[in-house]
Amino acid sequence: MAHAIQGQGLQKGFYAKTCPKVEDIVKSSVQKAFNNDATVAPGLLRLHFHDCFVQGCDASVLISGTSTERTAFANANLRGFEVIDDAKTQIETACPGVVSCADIVALAARDAVGLTGGPSWSVELGRRDGTVSSASDVSNLPAPTDSVAVQRKKFSDKGLTDQDLVTLVGAHTIGRTACQFVQYRLFNYSGTGNADPSISSSFLSQLQSLCPQNGDQSKRIPLDKGSENKFDVSYFKNLRDGNGVLESDQRLWGDSSTKSIVQNYAGTIRGLLGLRFDFEFPKSMVKMGAIGVKTGSQGEIRKICSRFN
């Protein structure tokens, strides 16, 4: 299995001699953007995830142009590109031709989590930028309508376990989605003429007023009811209580394997100290950040993140 040999060649302190200021520069770019608009944080986290799941973590998602990954439907609402470009411009001035766009994306995701009150971690570096970006490769990204079985396959294809799946989807503790991904659950789910029965009745009326039947499809609504700007475990408590916004998220409560992990993070189990989300999230992010990476002489170091050299 190709994915079992992940992350070879990545290391902490990869740029210690060649570009020692790289982490400070990325952090200041992320901080500046965050001060201006806090919703950029979930955008940057999602950018890294969408990058890693397609062609590995190689900044293929940043390439602009016709039929690139950015043009695929699943990437239609991706954002944070200008933050990556801002950091890259400054890094190219400080140490030209040294730091990959893929590493900048990985660092920005870590910094974004920290700014929303989440845990921090050391990012292993040394990724190289890919030279392929095709919209047709994007189909293996998880989708909001995916069953647990489909989600499990998409994650295990990348060498990620059920625990990684639940942990990484926990990134939905911050950020928003659009009514178009929720509306079908609220009024006529699977042709039943009724709502998705897994939605709690009190939350259903909230969702129906946020996303009325003939309302604006592009309207943004929080993924984590009551705590959209804070990186915390309230997301898992919401799944336990039938308050998941995306069908794919709520389904995690309906599968025995994923349910036990959600339960653990939600803190419903008394006594034994269960898994701690703020401890496990960094571990799963490091694993995800090593998917299909190009290292050594593979790929290239892009001069401009949105185009191949």
Kinemage of the C-alpha trace (Angstrom):
@kinemage 1
@onewidth
@group {chain A} dominant
@subgroup {mainchain}
@vectorlist {calphas} color= white
{ca met a 1} P 0.000 0.000 0.000
{ca ala a 2} L 1.576 3.215 -1.204
{ca his a 3} L 0.074 5.390 1.499
{ca ala a 4} L 1.773 3.450 4.305
{ca ile a 5} L 5.094 5.128 3.498
{ca gln a 6} L 3.977 8.633 4.272
{ca gly a 7} L 5.917 11.598 5.409
{ca gln a 8} L 9.364 10.235 4.740
{ca gly a 9} L 11.771 13.125 4.526
{ca leu a 10} L 9.600 15.581 6.462
{ca gln a 11} L 11.233 16.961 9.578
{ca lys a 12} L 10.854 19.577 12.252
{ca gly a 13} L 13.259 22.458 11.716
{ca phe a 14} L 13.708 21.657 8.031
{ca tyr a 15} L 14.355 25.371 7.279
{ca ala a 16} L 16.353 26.124 10.443
{ca lys a 17} L 19.446 27.091 8.425
{ca thr a 18} L 17.993 28.024 5.037
{ca cys a 19} L 15.034 30.198 6.153
{ca pro a 20} L 14.877 30.526 9.945
{ca lys a 21} L 12.143 33.178 9.903
{ca val a 22} L 9.650 31.112 7.891
{ca glu a 23} L 7.317 30.240 10.787
{ca asp a 24} L 7.282 33.822 12.087
{ca ile a 25} L 6.442 35.183 8.628
{ca val a 26} L 3.562 32.732 8.098
{ca lys a 27} L 2.244 33.382 11.584
{ca ser a 28} L 2.211 37.152 11.080
{ca ser a 29} L 0.397 36.803 7.731
{ca val a 30} L -2.245 34.578 9.326
{ca gln a 31} L -2.570 36.867 12.360
{ca lys a 32} L -2.993 39.946 10.158
{ca ala a 33} L -5.720 38.292 8.082
{ca phe a 34} L -7.418 36.911 11.205
{ca asn a 35} L -7.509 40.342 12.872
{ca asn a 36} L -9.242 41.645 9.783
{ca asp a 37} L -11.675 38.702 9.431
{ca ala a 38} L -11.768 35.834 11.925
{ca thr a 39} L -13.600 33.568 9.468
{ca val a 40} L -10.363 33.162 7.514
{ca ala a 41} L -9.188 30.682 10.187
{ca pro a 42} L -11.505 27.799 9.249
{ca gly a 43} L -10.788 28.662 5.603
{ca leu a 44} L -7.054 28.080 6.054
{ca leu a 45} L -7.595 24.831 7.945
{ca arg a 46} L -9.879 23.563 5.192
{ca leu a 47} L -7.398 24.621 2.499
{ca his a 48} L -4.771 22.268 3.961
{ca phe a 49} L -7.266 19.399 4.203
{ca his a 50} L -8.478 19.888 0.615
{ca asp a 51} L -4.861 20.067 -0.528
{ca cys a 52} L -3.749 16.875 1.230
{ca phe a 53} L -6.665 14.732 0.067
{ca val a 54} L -5.938 15.387 -3.610
{ca gln a 55} L -2.464 14.520 -4.955
{ca gly a 56} L -1.118 14.651 -1.390
{ca cys a 57} L -0.060 17.801 0.519
{ca asp a 58} L 1.629 19.457 -2.441
{ca ala a 59} L -0.147 22.814 -2.891
{ca ser a 60} L -1.908 21.467 -6.004
{ca val a 61} L -5.070 23.144 -4.685
{ca leu a 62} L -3.498 26.609 -5.063
{ca ile a 63} L -2.999 26.481 -8.836
{ca ser a 64} L -5.338 28.798 -10.737
{ca gly a 65} L -6.491 28.318 -14.311
{ca thr a 66} L -9.048 26.282 -16.243
{ca ser a 67} L -9.869 22.761 -15.025
{ca thr a 68} L -7.504 22.970 -12.027
{ca glu a 69} L -8.528 21.641 -8.586
{ca arg a 70} L -9.746 25.107 -7.612
{ca thr a 71} L -12.436 24.973 -10.305
{ca ala a 72} L -14.026 21.748 -8.988
{ca phe a 73} L -17.439 22.018 -7.304
{ca ala a 74} L -16.082 20.692 -3.978
{ca asn a 75} L -13.580 23.559 -3.914
{ca ala a 76} L -15.996 26.318 -4.934
{ca asn a 77} L -15.986 28.017 -1.514
{ca leu a 78} L -12.328 27.523 -0.634
{ca arg a 79} L -10.657 30.626 0.740
{ca gly a 80} L -7.479 31.910 2.340
{ca phe a 81} L -5.461 31.953 -0.898
{ca glu a 82} L -4.460 35.591 -0.388
{ca val a 83} L -2.993 34.762 3.050
{ca ile a 84} L -0.762 32.084 1.519
{ca asp a 85} L 0.261 34.529 -1.246
{ca asp a 86} L 1.050 37.245 1.286
{ca ala a 87} L 3.290 34.901 3.296
{ca lys a 88} L 4.954 33.569 0.130
{ca thr a 89} L 5.779 37.079 -1.120
{ca gln a 90} L 7.509 37.933 2.155
{ca ile a 91} L 9.301 34.579 2.307
{ca glu a 92} L 10.581 34.976 -1.257
{ca thr a 93} L 12.109 38.306 -0.241
{ca ala a 94} L 13.774 36.781 2.827
{ca cys a 95} L 14.911 33.462 1.310
{ca pro a 96} L 14.125 33.118 -2.404
{ca gly a 97} L 13.447 29.681 -3.876
{ca val a 98} L 13.654 27.808 -0.581
{ca val a 99} L 10.214 27.365 1.011
{ca ser a 100} L 7.424 25.435 -0.693
{ca cys a 101} L 3.841 26.651 -0.920
{ca ala a 102} L 2.765 23.257 0.474
{ca asp a 103} L 4.698 23.921 3.695
{ca ile a 104} L 3.194 27.423 3.962
{ca val a 105} L -0.307 25.901 3.737
{ca ala a 106} L 0.531 23.368 6.484
{ca leu a 107} L 1.911 26.095 8.763
{ca ala a 108} L -1.028 28.426 8.135
{ca ala a 109} L -3.503 25.677 9.099
{ca arg a 110} L -1.689 25.115 12.403
{ca asp a 111} L -1.617 28.862 13.156
{ca ala a 112} L -5.317 29.227 12.301
{ca val a 113} L -6.251 26.524 14.827
{ca gly a 114} L -4.190 28.270 17.506
{ca leu a 115} L -5.886 31.613 16.904
{ca thr a 116} L -9.338 30.094 17.434
{ca gly a 117} L -8.323 28.660 20.814
{ca gly a 118} L -7.270 25.217 19.619
{ca pro a 119} L -4.065 23.298 20.339
{ca ser a 120} L -0.710 23.963 18.703
{ca trp a 121} L 1.831 21.475 17.361
{ca ser a 122} L 5.185 21.283 15.600
{ca val a 123} L 4.692 21.081 11.849
{ca glu a 124} L 7.077 18.737 10.080
{ca leu a 125} L 8.389 20.480 6.968
{ca gly a 126} L 10.138 19.656 3.715
{ca arg a 127} L 7.182 19.167 1.369
{ca arg a 128} L 7.787 20.040 -2.281
{ca asp a 129} L 5.177 21.584 -4.576
{ca gly a 130} L 3.416 19.344 -7.092
{ca thr a 131} L 3.263 19.908 -10.830
{ca val a 132} L -0.249 18.550 -11.477
{ca ser a 133} L -3.607 20.107 -10.607
{ca ser a 134} L -6.724 18.653 -12.179
{ca ala a 135} L -10.383 19.157 -11.256
{ca ser a 136} L -11.138 15.524 -12.094
{ca asp a 137} L -8.949 14.342 -9.190
{ca val a 138} L -11.136 16.105 -6.624
{ca ser a 139} L -13.828 13.390 -6.464
{ca asn a 140} L -12.083 11.630 -3.560
{ca leu a 141} L -12.735 14.569 -1.206
{ca pro a 142} L -15.303 13.722 1.470
{ca ala a 143} L -18.766 15.132 0.676
{ca pro a 144} L -21.554 16.312 3.019
{ca thr a 145} L -23.889 13.556 1.800
{ca asp a 146} L -21.380 10.724 2.419
{ca ser a 147} L -22.382 7.795 4.619
{ca val a 148} L -19.916 6.698 7.308
{ca ala a 149} L -18.918 3.762 5.080
{ca val a 150} L -17.981 6.120 2.247
{ca gln a 151} L -16.174 8.520 4.598
{ca arg a 152} L -14.299 5.586 6.142
{ca lys a 153} L -13.128 4.393 2.725
{ca lys a 154} L -11.989 7.864 1.638
{ca phe a 155} L -9.961 8.255 4.829
{ca ser a 156} L -8.548 4.731 4.918
{ca asp a 157} L -7.421 5.152 1.304
{ca lys a 158} L -5.152 7.875 2.699
{ca gly a 159} L -3.901 5.713 5.557
{ca leu a 160} L -6.203 7.359 8.125
{ca thr a 161} L -8.178 5.424 10.767
{ca asp a 162} L -11.713 5.883 12.138
{ca gln a 163} L -10.184 7.856 14.971
{ca asp a 164} L -8.402 10.159 12.510
{ca leu a 165} L -11.678 10.543 10.605
{ca val a 166} L -13.712 11.660 13.627
{ca thr a 167} L -10.841 13.804 14.909
{ca leu a 168} L -10.225 15.613 11.624
{ca val a 169} L -13.923 16.145 10.887
{ca gly a 170} L -13.915 17.776 14.332
{ca ala a 171} L -12.352 20.719 12.477
{ca his a 172} L -16.028 21.608 11.922
{ca thr a 173} L -15.921 23.044 15.454
{ca ile a 174} L -15.133 26.269 13.573
{ca gly a 175} L -16.487 27.674 10.332
{ca arg a 176} L -19.645 27.735 8.289
{ca thr a 177} L -21.368 25.956 5.440
{ca ala a 178} L -23.968 27.069 2.913
{ca cys a 179} L -27.718 26.375 3.068
{ca gln a 180} L -27.428 24.423 -0.198
{ca phe a 181} L -25.685 21.598 1.719
{ca val a 182} L -28.303 21.462 4.472
{ca gln a 183} L -31.667 22.311 2.918
{ca tyr a 184} L -32.393 18.832 1.529
{ca arg a 185} L -32.349 17.491 5.127
{ca leu a 186} L -34.945 19.949 6.381
{ca phe a 187} L -38.119 19.589 4.322
{ca asn a 188} L -38.138 16.586 2.013
{ca tyr a 189} L -35.346 14.236 3.044
{ca ser a 190} L -34.854 11.333 0.604
{ca gly a 191} L -38.299 11.955 -0.864
{ca thr a 192} L -40.072 11.285 2.450
{ca gly a 193} L -41.806 14.672 2.594
{ca asn a 194} L -40.351 15.021 6.092
{ca ala a 195} L -37.082 16.194 7.645
{ca asp a 196} L -34.085 13.964 8.331
{ca pro a 197} L -35.177 12.161 11.549
{ca ser a 198} L -31.659 12.386 13.024
{ca ile a 199} L -32.076 16.163 13.537
{ca ser a 200} L -33.366 17.072 16.993
{ca ser a 201} L -36.788 18.745 16.846
{ca ser a 202} L -35.693 21.969 18.530
{ca phe a 203} L -32.713 22.332 16.196
{ca leu a 204} L -34.827 21.478 13.164
{ca ser a 205} L -37.008 24.560 13.612
{ca gln a 206} L -33.858 26.700 14.000
{ca leu a 207} L -32.375 25.277 10.813
{ca gln a 208} L -35.639 25.708 8.916
{ca ser a 209} L -35.757 29.390 9.808
{ca leu a 210} L -32.050 29.838 8.929
{ca cys a 211} L -32.485 28.020 5.613
{ca pro a 212} L -36.130 28.395 4.508
{ca gln a 213} L -37.404 26.238 1.670
{ca asn a 214} L -37.059 28.809 -1.084
{ca gly a 215} L -34.385 30.866 0.600
{ca asp a 216} L -30.875 31.885 -0.426
{ca gln a 217} L -28.844 28.739 -1.190
{ca ser a 218} L -25.559 30.523 -0.604
{ca lys a 219} L -26.430 31.847 2.866
{ca arg a 220} L -23.738 30.852 5.378
{ca ile a 221} L -24.658 29.071 8.603
{ca pro a 222} L -22.426 27.849 11.487
{ca leu a 223} L -21.291 24.210 11.510
{ca asp a 224} L -21.008 24.141 15.309
{ca lys a 225} L -24.241 25.415 16.846
{ca gly a 226} L -23.541 27.940 19.583
{ca ser a 227} L -19.739 27.915 19.275
{ca glu a 228} L -18.701 28.641 15.696
{ca asn a 229} L -15.622 30.751 16.441
{ca lys a 230} L -14.110 28.644 19.193
{ca phe a 231} L -12.080 25.498 18.646
{ca asp a 232} L -13.668 23.211 21.259
{ca val a 233} L -15.564 19.959 21.868
{ca ser a 234} L -19.032 21.506 21.597
{ca tyr a 235} L -19.130 20.139 18.026
{ca phe a 236} L -19.125 16.572 19.409
{ca lys a 237} L -21.776 17.398 22.003
{ca asn a 238} L -23.909 18.733 19.157
{ca leu a 239} L -23.611 15.409 17.292
{ca arg a 240} L -24.609 13.558 20.465
{ca asp a 241} L -27.671 15.806 20.803
{ca gly a 242} L -28.833 15.568 17.168
{ca asn a 243} L -27.566 19.066 16.357
{ca gly a 244} L -25.159 18.202 13.536
{ca val a 245} L -25.540 20.557 10.576
{ca leu a 246} L -24.105 18.380 7.790
{ca glu a 247} L -25.569 14.945 7.215
{ca ser a 248} L -22.068 13.434 6.992
{ca asp a 249} L -21.279 14.850 10.451
{ca gln a 250} L -24.484 13.661 12.112
{ca arg a 251} L -24.003 10.171 10.617
{ca leu a 252} L -20.889 9.758 12.792
{ca trp a 253} L -23.291 9.289 15.716
{ca gly a 254} L -25.109 6.458 13.900
{ca asp a 255} L -22.130 4.112 13.393
{ca ser a 256} L -20.951 2.180 16.454
{ca ser a 257} L -17.239 2.687 15.806
{ca thr a 258} L -17.342 6.420 15.094
{ca lys a 259} L -20.014 6.972 17.754
{ca ser a 260} L -17.760 5.719 20.545
{ca ile a 261} L -15.065 8.215 19.503
{ca val a 262} L -17.582 11.089 19.325
{ca gln a 263} L -18.863 10.063 22.756
{ca asn a 264} L -15.357 10.084 24.135
{ca tyr a 265} L -14.635 13.587 22.842
{ca ala a 266} L -18.036 14.864 23.981
{ca gly a 267} L -17.102 13.813 27.498
{ca thr a 268} L -20.194 11.692 28.098
{ca ile a 269} L -18.198 8.841 29.600
{ca arg a 270} L -17.613 9.275 33.344
{ca gly a 271} L -14.651 7.842 35.184
{ca leu a 272} L -11.864 6.788 32.850
{ca leu a 273} L -10.031 9.642 31.231
{ca gly a 274} L -11.047 9.254 27.622
{ca leu a 275} L -9.423 10.546 24.468
{ca arg a 276} L -8.784 14.258 24.627
{ca phe a 277} L -9.632 16.131 21.459
{ca asp a 278} L -6.975 18.812 21.957
{ca phe a 279} L -4.356 16.072 22.325
{ca glu a 280} L -5.519 13.867 19.449
{ca phe a 281} L -6.214 16.622 16.896
{ca pro a 282} L -2.512 17.556 16.497
{ca lys a 283} L -1.569 13.893 16.055
{ca ser a 284} L -4.133 13.386 13.300
{ca met a 285} L -3.097 16.663 11.643
{ca val a 286} L 0.549 15.557 11.531
{ca lys a 287} L -0.574 12.279 9.931
{ca met a 288} L -2.785 14.087 7.424
{ca gly a 289} L -0.008 16.576 6.684
{ca ala a 290} L 2.201 13.729 5.507
{ca ile a 291} L -0.211 12.217 2.957
{ca gly a 292} L 1.483 11.631 -0.393
{ca val a 293} L 4.125 14.292 0.170
{ca lys a 294} L 6.826 14.979 -2.363
{ca thr a 295} L 10.285 15.417 -0.851
{ca gly a 296} L 13.938 15.619 -1.830
{ca ser a 297} L 14.186 16.293 -5.564
{ca gln a 298} L 10.527 15.492 -6.341
{ca gly a 299} L 8.270 18.314 -7.480
{ca glu a 300} L 9.533 21.882 -7.285
{ca ile a 301} L 9.619 24.986 -5.116
{ca arg a 302} L 7.116 27.333 -6.749
{ca lys a 303} L 7.999 31.005 -7.084
{ca ile a 304} L 4.322 31.995 -7.145
{ca cys a 305} L 1.903 29.685 -5.356
{ca ser a 306} L -0.911 29.953 -7.908
{ca arg a 307} L 1.188 28.816 -10.863
{ca phe a 308} L 3.753 26.187 -11.792
{ca asn a 309} L 7.289 27.419 -12.425
